[in-house]
């Protein structure tokens, strides 16, 4: 059987979500307001007001003040600003010191975090601790605590993993860090705590006060908003340096003419996502678990990766069909009308297996055989039943090879 679907079924919502109708409507409306927000004449003032309105909306969603919201061009840029901005600020404060700062991240962070930290480590600019995760993909709070030293300036642990959907104990880590800070006599601000919440916007609580984070990254393109816009929440009093230079927009933190239409549409999309959150959690969890049960019955030797139940995003499935490479499975499913992926879209061009899956104990071979399936608002149980049959058909075609 080949391409038995009348329509394509999109199942890579961790990679990018389609823009929602409301967000698209507001994006097109605001697109007509073309003034530069830095200008002091009528068109510029009008654009600046809309930009500020977007910050107010997002601030209310995440329980932050509008001036603690900084717009960036992507989640990657936001993460880089958090990591490198913290380093540059520390270096500026300690320019005469021979000490190296210490940074802690998990071993399954997104490449936006991993590569920024690797840059500092490879160039001997910082000491880095890469925290191991357990079979379920979770970091233990006590492991974070044990890794902290007097030189630790930053801890970055993602809220929910983009490949395996495991939800990290951010609130508990945040409380532990605050406890450590409260006992310091000097230098109370360090270590800062950042979380990459790009996968969390649709399904998790984003209250930065509750989470006890100093910085948080959220990306519009993961919450049914437009591409090319994201935020870095930075708590007032947290000192970081800019990593790009120009006109000094975003309170000097991120130069460049702001994407006004994108920012406002992002705010609309994020609010919509949070309003739909509980309904979608219930609906998608049922569909996800039903798919898992049916695929296990069809293919008993399938392996599922990451935590399950409440410690997993409701839309995420990561599984391995033995002896079928990830790219082979993705291409064959694509031919049948399904869009699924393997690992982070930002690292999918490198054919070396998923480092996230390896961190869970998989072999190199096994890490090249997993696929990531991420459901969205349009996904139905019928769609997932078709996917079960398609995977089984592909698996059967490999029998005896």
PyMOL commands that set and color helices and strands:
alter all, ss='L'
color gray80, all
select helices_A, chain A and resi 21-31+42-62+66-68+75-93+111-122+141-147+170-182+208-211+220-222+260-298+309-311+326-335+345-347+355-359+366-368+381-398
alter helices_A, ss='H'
color red, helices_A
select strands_A, chain A and resi 9-10+69-72+101-106+126-131+152-156+192-196+215-219+230-234+303-304+316-320+338-339+370-374
alter strands_A, ss='S'
color yellow, strands_A
deselect
rebuild
show_as cartoon
